[in-house]
Amino acid sequence: MSPVASPTPAATTTWTIDPAHSGVHFSVKHLVLATVRGQFDRLSGSVTLDPRDLAGSTVHAVIDAASIDTREAQRDAHLR
């Protein structure tokens, strides 16, 4: 049997987060009775992957806190 050569890992790659296919969602308890769900509508960022050293990989995310949406305008204004 001949040895099988392992492929050389690819170079570091960076991907841009696509806000049309990504989301930042949350849920919190309100007065122990209800669960409030919401999201942030504006986000951006990138993911950099180093396949030779996964610990060297990074995620950079920016979430616009003013874009909070809990489907309740008064609550959103209060949270902003």
N, C-alpha and C positions, 0 to 999 in steps of 0.2 A: 504494500500500500504506500502510495506517495502522500506526503503531507499536503494538507489543504491550506492554501494561503488565505489568511484572513484579510478582508478588505480594509483599506486604509480609511479611517474615519473622515467624514467630510469636514470641510472648514467650518468655522463659526458662521451661523446664519442668523439673520434678523428678520422678524415678521412684524408688520404693523397691525395693531388691533383694528379690526373692521367693526365700527359701531353699528352697522346695519345687521351684523350677524353675532353681536355680543350684547351683553346686558349686565347691569349691576342692580340686583334686586335685594330686598330685605324684608324681614317681618319682625315686629316687636309686640310684646304684650302691652295692652292699655288697660289700666285699672283691674288687672287680673281677669277681666271679663271678655275682652275682645282681642283679636290679633289684627294689628294694622299692617297691611302690606303696601309696599311702595317700590319705587325704582328711581334711578337717576337717569335722565334722558341724554345727557351729554358726557361722553367719555372718549378718551384717546390713550394711546400708549404703544408699547412695543414689547416683544419677547425676543431675547437673544439667546440662542442655544449653542453651547460649545460641546459637541458630542465626545470630545476627548477628555473634557473635565466638566461634568455636569454641575459641580459645585461652583464653577465659574459662570454658569448661565444666569441671566437676569431677567426680571420682569419690571417694566416701568409703566405705571398706570396713573392717569390723571382723571379724576372724577370731578365734574363741576357741581359743587354742593348746591348751587342756586338752581340746578335743574331738577331738584327733588319733586316727585310726583306721587302723592298718596291718594289721588282722586278726590281730594277735599281741599279746595282752594284756601279756605281760612287756615287749616292746619298747615298747609305748605307754606303760607306766608309767615305763620308763627315760627315754623322750623327754620326758615331762611333768616 
